[in-house]
């Protein structure tokens, strides 16, 4: 069996051939590397694990929504050294085929379905009463139009005012008896100066006129966004979905999402067993193992935040929009935390290979001697020693993983049970663990420790995770 | 109405994702390493509406990128808010040169405003 530490070390030594890295179904594991929390694992991946001397390839079709996802994976594990994976000299003594099938949003409506339902009622509402600009929106519209129109208007106003001043100056100069040429020169020079002196007043006038134009445009549109154009059914549907994503209170649920996962595995393994009490020819024998397992797991993410309050906020947003008011200002707040619930039940044909001891056996296959030298050759092999057994196990695992909000989900506490309901090796192991997660990635464990009470003894487990 | 080939990428430690481009649900595919991706041809009249809903353990970080060729039209980073949900909506004007200007809004746990878009 691969211990969590070994698994973690294996993950840390992945070679450059990696296409994707996800080292475990869940890093929230106990000392045996078990968990009932099935967080998605897969995609198109190929990984080589030199420590475990294995190759793992797989594919997962997952769209991230309520539709079924499925995956296939295969693993080959070498019996000899790592190079034997490639050389083919030593056949891999363990091969595993796995199939995963899963579905999100089992007990709750999916986000897609919730938004579809909401949009179905919202789109006709929008067509009947196209959304008007809110006070803030109106202000923004006016400011935007002012900014684009005012320079143009200022140019016009300045030119008109200059013409007025010039005409006035020409008239005055002519009255004073100046010749037409002199009057023209005089008016030209002085008009520019006077217009420059009035620049501030003229700019203000241009702003006022631009604002008036914008307001008139708004009034003409009946409060609708004059830039938006008319709303057609397709546009209403697009807008309704965007609004529903932001406003629909039905998207806020205590338990959301939940997911169900089925996992089937077939393992073919080959072991060399040592029987010290047997006849010489039977002392080392080859043992083939055909193992299978079928597991069903149900997981759910639960929020510890006030669902009622969050729904109210969304209702307030919707009400403000329907009344063409600015959206209410909401104080940003931290989450109070989350819980992941997990339960898994399986049936598997297992063996006690993890309880057998690994021993090196050497056979002297050649001896020769001269007067001064004795030469020997040995064939060395690693075998397993102990009483080999196969049995049917019925593992039942449960986990309650609590992420306290005050640690921003950087710390997770896992309260778990590991049971075997089968007739052989029947057991019930309760335990708890604490894990440190990566910032912004609450399901990616950096390290952790778990303590389980197993067969009258406390068993400590360390988990270390490496994420690339 | 013009057609655009757009690439959508969502990165983050998320449990569920839902993406609409111009009201159409986008079929994403998971790459096994916290990234969902898709490339689609979308018919757009006026600004392109992008609406996203993500779920995960708060405050998981996520990033949404919508690109046309090598030009990024939308690049938005946020975290999952209270209620383990995050919603984001934006309208982006796709210019002929592939550049874009956008107006966006995001919500965490059912908060804040949405953007508005007129029909064609």
Interface residues (C-beta under 8 A of the other chain):
Chain A: X19 X20 X21 X22 X39 X40 X41 X42 X43 X44 X45 X60 X61 X62 X63 X64 X65 X66 X69 X104 X105 X110 X111 X112 X115 X130 X131 X137 X225 X227 X228 X229 X230 X231 X232 X233 X234 X235 X236 X237 X238 X239 X241 X242 X243 X245 X246 X247 X249 X251 X252 X256 X257 X259 X301 X303 X305 X307 X310 X311 X313 X314 X317 X321 X327 X330 X332 X333 X334 X335 X336 X338 X340 X403 X405 X408 X409 X439 X440 X441 X442 X443 X444
Chain B: X10 X12 X13 X14 X15 X16 X17 X18 X20 X22 X23 X25 X27 X28 X29 X30 X31 X32 X33 X34 X36 X45 X46 X49 X51 X52 X53 X55 X56 X57 X58 X59 X60 X61 X79 X81 X82 X83 X84 X85 X87 X88 X89 X105 X107 X108 X109 X110 X111 X112 X113 X114 X115 X116 X117 X118 X119 X120
